[in-house]
Each structure stands twice: as C-alpha cells, then as structure tokens.
C-alpha cells in the first residue's frame, strides 16, 4: 500500500488528486491532508480517505476543524509548524499543491524523509530550484513535475539524454485576454481575468494565466528542473491547450505531448510513475479537433515573459524576489489598488531595486536566504505600489 500525503488538498490540484486516489482506495494509505480556509471540504475528504491527520494553515480555524473531525479518528492540527510536522511524517509520495512560496518548506521536509515529491507548487523551483533538487538527490527522492507542461517535457525525455535537447517549447493558452485589443488591457478587472477559456483553476492561477506570469514561472521552472540553457526555452501561444509542450532534439526531430485539458493526466502520471495506468480522462478525437494553432506571444501584451528571461540570466535569488513581487502585485490587483498591466511594472521595478542592493540576489540559496529574499521582494513591491 502506497503512503501518500496531499498538501493543498482543497484546491483544484488537490481535489483532482483526491479524485484519483478515491477511485482505488485500497491502494493508498493517506497520511496527511492539508488546506487553508475550506474546513468543510478538508474534513470531509480526511474522513472519506481515513487520513491520519488533517491540517489547516490558519491557526484560528483549529477549533472548527476539530469540531468537523469529532469522533472520526482523524487528528486535527493548525498553523505553519503543524504543516511542517505533517510534511515530516513518513510517507512514500507527497503532492505539493500549496499555492505560493509557502509550499517550499513542506516540500523540502517531505524530500528529507525520502518521499517522492509531486510538484505542483512551481514557486518552489522558481525560488529555490538548486536547493530543492539537491535535497532530493541527498535523500534518494524524486521530484516529479505536475504542471501539465513540465510533465509533458518529462515524458518526452524518457529514454533520451538531456544533452541531445536543442530546445524546449512550452505552450500557453493566452488566458482570458489573448484576443483583447492591447488598449483594453489596462482597464481589465479581476473578475474578467479570473475566467479561463480552457482550464478550470483557482482565481489566482487563472489571473496569472491571463497575465502570463504563470507561464513566466514555468519558463524559470523548466530551467531549474531540466537544467536547460535559458536561451533554449521558448513559449508559444496555443489556444486549444491540447499540445502541452514540445521538445526539439539535435537531429531536428521534435516530440510533442498531446492530451486533454485535464490535470488528472499529469497528476496520474506522477502518482503512478514509473508506470502508466488507466486514467478517467477524455480520449481526444483528432478528426473532430481538426487543427491545432500556434502563434508567437506578444511581449508588449505579456511583459512577464521578458522578465522571466531576465530572472533566468540573473540566477541566484532573483527568482525568489520575482515570485514575491508577483504575489504582492497580484494581491493588490485583486484588491483593486493597481491595474492589470501595472502588475508587471511593479515586478520589474522591484527586481531593479533589489538587484541594486548589494548581496541580495547573489547570496547563497539556502532556506533562510530564500525567506529573506521573499520578504524583501514583498516589502519592496508594497513600497513601490504605495509610491505609485
């Protein structure tokens, strides 16, 4: 029986993971489920899957969680310390789907126990890629990509040598605004940005898709995960969202991964790796689809892609600053304090200001230094927004 934990269980990735596990409950021993404010969902899933412990990130909700789990046999806990303790429990496989930089330390704790880490928390590699991968190697654990794009690249590289890779192409749907006239974007609202044409995701990641900050993070993640030169990593707009990534090789051949817009494919591949198992996803009818289209991304519309290249070239802790500034800019956009296009302006100004401060970007990539860079990025972004 495979011991599993799901961090971020109440989000879309966590719920899709639970869907797959619940279809074959006898194959899994669920150790820990974690969530944030959706206590009813967290408790219901913990009881249904007979988890050992359920953890909410919010200390103030511990009583609610305990009440919801009363007489179930599932332990309840709350707060950052409890999350890290849950990540340190012995397990075989951990889904890391906590949103944002908060997912980094639980992921590292799981790897230190030798658990394979199914990584949906892209910020972990953006902020601390070398640290995450080194921790996995030191403890004999695997990092398995769950982003559909990186899962696609991972699958295309099975049996291949990384030195034969000439280019990696990630596809992007373009989000809610891919066909909007450029002049309309400054007036785009959070509600408009939170509607995705192809994928069913949470509010924040859907807005990140519209701004292409999600794709920017994925470009950086590709460099860190596969150790690909940044100049060999590309993004193209693919409105159908059926080709998830392409890998080009030195002989001119390319491998494309094609599949439905259903995160259960990438989750299932990571859950069963190195095996393939039947999954309850749509089987594509290529005749009905008829055509697949691609176009170059407009970096005036999506400046986040240009900023991602700057971050990859800078290296060090630039990714941690970039992600922190992006998260705060997104917070302020959702709250109506800045406009849609101002998010990229805030992130770029933050990177420039922090880069000018001696020793911050070039410091050693340790957990403490990543935390410091994250804090500095957030504080700087907030200051820039106050001055706007």
C-alpha positions in Angstrom: 0.0 0.0 0.0 1.4 3.4 -1.0 1.5 6.0 1.7 0.5 9.4 0.4 0.0 13.0 1.7 -1.7 15.9 -0.1 -0.6 19.4 0.7 -3.1 21.9 -0.7 -5.9 19.3 -0.7 -8.8 21.7 -1.1 -7.5 23.4 -4.2 -8.1 22.2 -7.8 -4.9 20.1 -7.9 -5.6 18.6 -4.5 -9.2 17.8 -5.4 -8.1 16.1 -8.7 -5.5 14.1 -6.8 -8.2 13.0 -4.3 -10.4 12.0 -7.2 -7.8 9.6 -8.5 -7.0 8.2 -5.0 -10.6 7.7 -4.1 -11.1 5.6 -7.2 -8.7 3.0 -5.8 -8.8 3.4 -2.0 -7.3 0.0 -1.2 -4.1 1.0 -2.9 -3.3 4.0 -0.7 -2.7 4.8 3.0 -3.4 8.6 3.3 -1.1 10.1 5.9 -1.9 13.8 5.8 -4.3 16.2 4.1 -3.7 20.0 4.4 -5.7 23.0 3.4 -6.5 26.6 4.4 -10.0 28.1 4.9 -12.2 25.4 3.4 -12.6 23.4 6.6 -15.8 21.6 5.5 -14.0 20.2 2.4 -10.8 19.4 4.2 -12.6 17.5 7.0 -14.9 15.6 4.6 -12.0 14.4 2.5 -9.9 13.5 5.5 -12.8 11.4 6.9 -13.6 9.8 3.5 -9.9 8.9 2.9 -9.3 7.9 6.5 -6.3 10.2 6.8 -4.2 10.1 9.9 -4.1 13.9 10.3 -5.8 17.0 8.7 -4.0 20.3 9.0 -5.3 23.8 8.3 -2.8 26.6 7.6 -4.9 29.0 9.7 -4.4 28.8 13.4 -7.8 30.5 14.1 -9.7 27.6 12.4 -8.3 24.8 14.6 -11.5 24.6 16.7 -13.6 24.4 13.5 -11.5 21.6 12.1 -11.6 19.7 15.4 -15.4 20.0 15.6 -15.7 18.8 11.9 -13.5 15.8 12.7 -15.1 14.9 16.0 -15.3 11.1 16.6 -13.8 10.4 13.1 -10.4 9.2 14.4 -8.6 11.8 12.2 -6.3 14.1 14.2 -6.6 17.9 13.7 -3.8 20.5 13.7 -3.2 24.0 12.5 -0.5 26.5 11.6 2.9 26.6 9.9 4.6 24.4 12.5 1.8 21.7 12.1 2.2 21.8 8.3 5.9 21.2 8.6 5.4 18.4 11.1 2.9 16.8 8.8 5.4 17.0 5.9 7.9 15.2 8.1 5.7 12.2 8.7 7.0 9.0 7.0 5.4 8.6 3.6 6.2 7.4 0.1 4.6 10.2 -2.1 3.6 13.8 -1.4 1.5 16.1 -3.6 2.9 19.6 -3.2 0.0 21.8 -4.2 0.1 24.7 -1.7 -0.1 27.9 -3.6 2.9 30.3 -3.5 6.2 30.4 -1.6 4.5 28.9 1.5 4.8 25.5 -0.3 8.6 25.5 -0.2 9.4 24.3 3.3 6.8 21.5 3.5 8.2 20.2 0.2 11.7 20.2 1.5 10.6 18.4 4.7 9.0 15.7 2.6 12.1 15.2 0.5 14.2 15.0 3.6 12.1 12.0 4.6 12.9 10.3 1.2 9.4 10.8 -0.1 8.9 11.4 -3.8 7.6 14.9 -4.3 4.9 15.5 -6.9 5.5 19.2 -7.5 2.5 21.4 -8.5 4.0 24.2 -6.4 6.1 25.8 -9.2 7.2 28.6 -6.8 9.5 26.0 -5.0 11.7 25.7 -8.1 11.4 29.3 -9.0 12.5 30.5 -5.6 15.0 27.7 -4.7 15.5 25.3 -7.6 19.1 24.3 -6.7 18.1 23.7 -3.1 15.1 21.6 -3.9 16.9 19.4 -6.4 20.0 19.0 -4.2 17.8 17.9 -1.3 16.1 15.3 -3.4 19.4 13.9 -4.5 20.8 13.8 -1.0 17.8 11.8 0.3 17.3 9.5 -2.7 13.9 11.1 -3.5 12.4 12.0 -6.9 10.9 15.3 -7.9 8.0 14.6 -10.3 6.5 17.5 -12.2 2.8 18.0 -12.1 2.4 21.2 -14.2 1.0 19.9 -17.4 3.8 21.5 -19.4 6.7 20.1 -17.3 5.0 16.7 -17.1 4.9 16.8 -20.9 8.6 17.6 -21.2 9.4 14.9 -18.5 7.5 12.3 -20.5 9.1 13.4 -23.8 12.6 12.9 -22.3 12.0 9.3 -21.2 14.9 7.3 -22.7 16.6 10.5 -24.0 19.8 12.2 -23.0 19.4 15.8 -21.9 22.5 16.9 -23.8 20.6 16.0 -27.1 17.9 18.6 -26.3 18.1 21.6 -28.6 15.0 23.4 -27.4 12.0 23.1 -25.1 8.8 24.8 -26.1 6.1 25.4 -23.5 2.6 26.2 -24.8 0.3 28.9 -23.3 -3.4 29.3 -23.8 -3.1 33.1 -23.6 -5.7 33.2 -20.9 -8.8 35.3 -20.8 -7.3 38.3 -22.7 -5.4 36.6 -25.6 -7.7 38.2 -28.2 -8.4 41.5 -26.5 -7.1 44.7 -28.2 -4.0 45.8 -26.3 -5.5 49.2 -25.3 -8.3 47.4 -23.4 -5.9 45.6 -21.0 -5.2 48.5 -18.6 -8.9 48.5 -17.7 -9.2 44.7 -17.3 -10.9 43.8 -14.0 -10.0 40.9 -11.6 -13.4 39.2 -12.4 -12.6 39.4 -16.2 -9.1 38.0 -15.6 -10.4 35.1 -13.5 -12.2 33.4 -16.3 -10.2 30.9 -18.3 -11.2 29.7 -21.7 -9.9 26.1 -21.3 -8.9 25.2 -17.8 -10.8 25.0 -14.5 -8.4 26.5 -12.0 -8.4 28.8 -8.9 -8.7 32.5 -9.0 -5.0 33.4 -8.6 -3.6 31.0 -11.1 -6.3 31.9 -13.6 -5.3 35.6 -13.3 -1.7 34.6 -13.6 -2.6 32.8 -16.8 -4.1 35.9 -18.2 -1.0 38.0 -17.4 1.3 35.2 -18.4 3.0 35.3 -15.1 2.1 31.7 -14.7 4.0 30.9 -17.9 6.9 33.1 -16.8 7.2 31.0 -13.6 7.1 27.8 -15.8 9.9 29.1 -18.0 12.1 29.5 -14.9 10.9 26.2 -13.5 12.0 24.5 -16.8 15.5 25.8 -16.4 15.7 24.7 -12.8 14.1 21.2 -13.3 15.8 20.1 -16.5 19.0 22.3 -16.4 18.2 23.7 -19.9 20.0 26.8 -21.0 17.5 29.7 -20.8 18.1 30.6 -24.4 16.8 27.2 -25.4 13.5 27.6 -23.6 10.6 29.2 -25.5 6.9 29.9 -25.1 4.2 29.9 -27.8 0.5 30.7 -27.7 -1.6 27.6 -28.4 -5.3 28.5 -27.9 -6.5 24.9 -27.9 -4.4 23.8 -24.9 -4.0 20.3 -26.3 -0.3 20.3 -27.0 1.2 20.9 -23.6 4.9 21.1 -24.6 7.4 20.1 -27.3 11.0 19.0 -27.1 13.3 19.6 -30.0 16.4 17.4 -30.4 19.8 17.9 -32.1 18.8 15.9 -35.1 15.9 18.3 -35.9 13.2 16.0 -34.7 10.6 17.1 -32.2 8.4 15.3 -29.7 5.1 16.8 -28.7 2.9 15.7 -25.8 -0.8 16.0 -26.7 -3.6 15.4 -24.3 -6.9 16.8 -22.9 -7.1 19.9 -20.7 -7.4 17.7 -17.6 -4.9 17.9 -14.8 -5.6 14.3 -13.8 -3.3 13.2 -16.6 -0.2 14.9 -15.2 -1.2 14.0 -11.6 -1.9 10.4 -12.5 1.5 10.1 -14.3 3.3 11.4 -11.2 1.2 9.2 -8.9 1.9 6.0 -10.7 5.4 6.8 -12.0 7.3 5.0 -13.5 4.2 3.0 -14.6 1.3 4.2 -16.8 -2.2 3.4 -15.5 -5.7 3.8 -16.9 -7.0 7.3 -16.1 -10.5 8.7 -16.3 -9.7 11.4 -18.8 -11.1 12.2 -22.3 -9.6 10.4 -25.3 -9.0 13.0 -28.0 -10.8 12.8 -31.3 -8.2 14.4 -33.7 -10.6 14.4 -36.6 -13.2 16.4 -34.6 -10.4 18.8 -33.4 -9.3 19.3 -37.0 -6.5 21.7 -36.5 -4.0 22.9 -33.9 -2.8 26.5 -34.0 0.2 28.3 -32.7 1.4 31.9 -32.6 4.2 33.9 -31.1 3.5 35.7 -27.8 3.4 39.5 -27.9 5.7 40.6 -25.1 4.1 44.1 -25.1 0.9 42.4 -24.0 2.7 39.9 -21.8 5.9 41.5 -20.4 6.1 38.8 -17.7 7.8 36.6 -20.4 10.6 39.1 -20.8 11.0 39.4 -17.1 11.4 35.6 -16.8 14.4 35.7 -19.1 15.9 38.4 -17.0 15.5 36.3 -13.9 17.0 33.2 -15.5 20.0 35.2 -16.6 20.4 36.8 -13.2 20.2 33.5 -11.3 20.7 33.3 -7.6 17.8 34.6 -5.6 16.3 36.6 -8.4 13.6 34.0 -8.7 12.6 34.4 -5.1 12.3 38.2 -5.5 10.4 37.8 -8.7 7.9 35.5 -7.2 7.4 37.5 -4.1 6.8 40.7 -6.1 4.4 38.9 -8.4 2.4 37.6 -5.5 2.1 41.0 -3.9 1.3 42.7 -7.2 -1.5 40.1 -7.7 -2.8 40.7 -4.2 -3.1 44.4 -5.0 -4.7 43.8 -8.4 -7.3 41.6 -6.8 -8.0 44.2 -4.2 -8.4 46.9 -6.9 -5.3 49.0 -5.9 -3.5 48.6 -9.2 -4.4 47.9 -12.8 -3.8 44.7 -14.7 -0.8 46.0 -16.7 0.7 47.6 -13.6 1.5 44.1 -12.1 4.4 43.6 -14.5 5.5 47.2 -13.9 5.6 46.6 -10.1 7.5 43.3 -10.5 10.1 44.9 -12.9 10.6 47.9 -10.6 11.1 45.5 -7.6 13.7 43.4 -9.4 15.6 46.5 -10.4 15.5 48.0 -6.9 16.5 44.8 -5.1 19.2 44.0 -7.7 20.8 47.3 -7.0 21.1 46.3 -3.3 24.5 44.7 -2.8 24.4 41.0 -1.8 20.7 40.2 -2.0 20.4 38.5 -5.4 23.9 36.8 -5.2 23.5 35.3 -1.8 23.7 31.5 -1.2 20.5 29.7 -2.0 19.6 28.5 1.5 16.1 28.3 3.1 16.9 31.3 5.3 18.2 33.4 2.4 15.2 32.5 0.2 12.9 33.6 3.1 14.8 36.8 3.3 14.7 37.5 -0.4 10.9 36.6 -0.4 10.4 39.1 2.5 12.5 41.8 0.8 10.6 41.3 -2.5 7.2 41.7 -0.8 8.2 44.7 1.2 9.8 46.4 -1.9 6.8 45.7 -4.1 4.4 47.1 -1.4 6.6 50.2 -1.1 6.6 50.7 -4.9 2.8 50.4 -5.0 2.4 52.9 -2.2 4.5 55.3 -4.2 2.5 54.8 -7.4 
